[in-house]
Amino acid sequence: MTGSFVVRFYTLTPDQQEWRGQIEHVQSGERSIFLGSQQLLEVMEKFSHQGQSEKGSRPVPKLSKDS
């Protein structure tokens, strides 16, 4: 399955080395936050497999449309 994403990266302070961000799955409009590259990849994988059987997987945390 193919998906499109809008990803925003940021840090909380200029000297912070750990980055975080917000990702939006364009097809569904769902958004999630992530901390670091591993969580980003996990969220992208979950969005990409939406609609398929995901027995035993954790839900993707969602943000409100106001975030």
N, C-alpha and C positions, 0 to 999 in steps of 0.2 A: 504494500500500500504506500502511496506517495502522499506527502503532506507538505504544506508551506507553513513557515513559522516567522514571526516577528520577535526578535530577541533584543532586549535592552540590558546592557551591562553597566554596573556602577559599583563604587565603593562608598562607605559611609564617611570616611575621612580621607584627606589627600595622602596620608602616609600609610594607610591600610593596604596590606598586600593581598589579603583575601578578597576576591571579588564575588559579587552576587548579581542577581538579575531577575528579570521577569520575562516569561515566554508566553506568546499567544499563538495558539493553533488557529490558523486563518480559516480553515474549513468549518470548524465548530464554534469559533469565537471564544473558546475556553482559555483561561489564563492561569498561570501558576508561577510561583516564585521558586528560585533555586539558589543554593550556596555552592559555588565551585563547579568545575567541569563535570564531575561524576554525576551530580544531581541533575545538571542540564541534560546530559545524555540519557539518564533514566526517564526524565519527564518527556523528552522527545520520543523515546521508544514507546512509552505508554500512550501518548497521543497517536502515534503511528499505528498502533494496534487496536485503537478504539473500534468497537463493533465486533471484534473477534473474541473468542473465549479467552478469558484471563483468570482462570481458576487459581485461587490462592495469591493473587497479586494485591498489592497495596493500592488504595485509591490515590489519584493525583490530587494534591491540595489545590483548591480553586480560590481565586480572588473574586471579589465583587466587581461589577462593572465600573464602580466609582474609583477603583484603585489606579 
